Amino acid sequence: MDNAAGLSTESGAAFSTRHERNKDIDMLQVQQLHQYYGGSHILRGLSFEAKVGEVTCLLGRNGVGKTTLLKCLMGLIPAKEGAVNWEGKPITGFKPHQRVHAGIAYVPQGREIFGRLTVEENLLMGLSRFSAREAKEVPQFIYELFPVLQEMKHRRGGDLSGGQQQQLAIGRALASKPRLLILDEPTEGIQPSVIKEIGAVIKKLAARGDMAILLVEQFYDFAAELADQYLVMSRGEIIQQGRGENMAAEGVQRLVAI
C-alpha cells in the first residue's frame, strides 16, 4: 500500500530510516554569513534556517549572490565570516565530501551530470558515501520518483533532453539519501511538463517529513506553489522572509520580477 508521499512502503523505508524527530527541529542554521570576491562584498551577513519537513525557497534576481551562498553551504568556497550549523553541529570548516557524508546533497545550476556515463552509472555515483555492499545498485525509489530514468537507464546521460538530465541530477542527489537537499534553479531551461513533474517530486519528498529542502528559484509561480517558507535575497542580503502562503499578499513577485 502506498504511503502519503506516493512511494511504496518498502521503498520508503529504503529511502531513509525514520528518525524520532520533531518536524520543527532546525536542520540548517546559517548565521551572519559573509563572502567577498576581490573588493566586492557578495554575501552581507545572511542568516536563516531551513527546517525538516519544509521547503524553504530562496528567491532573487540574477547576480544577487544566490549561487555563491549555495557554494558556501557546500564548502565549495569558504565563508569569510559567519557560521553554518547542521543538525546542531558546526560544519563551517567542513570540506564538500564531509558535508555529503553528513547527509547534504546539492543539485547545482547546470546539472553537471556525466554525459559519457549511462543514466544508471550516473545514479550509482550518488551512492559514493555508502559502503561497497550498499552501493551496488540504484535504489528502487529513484525509479519510482522518476520512471523515465528506469526507461533510459542504459542510455548515456549526454543523450537525454535537458529536462531528463535535470531529473537525473536530482535522482543522483537523492541516491545519497540526504537529510538536506539543496536545489539551484531546477526549472532553468526546462519544458513546462517536466517542471510540473519535478514540482510533484519535491512535494512528495517534503511530505515524507524527514528531509529539509532548500530551493533556489527565479520562477515565482513554481516557488509559490512549493514554499513552506520563503526568503527574498537582494545584493547579498535577505531583505524579506515569511510563510509561503503569504507570498502573494506580501508582494514577493514584485520583489523578484526581472
Summary of the structure (lengths in Angstrom):
residues: 258
radius of gyration: 17.7
end to end distance: 45.0
largest distance: 57.6
contacts: 813
relative contact order: 0.19
helix: 34%
strand: 27%
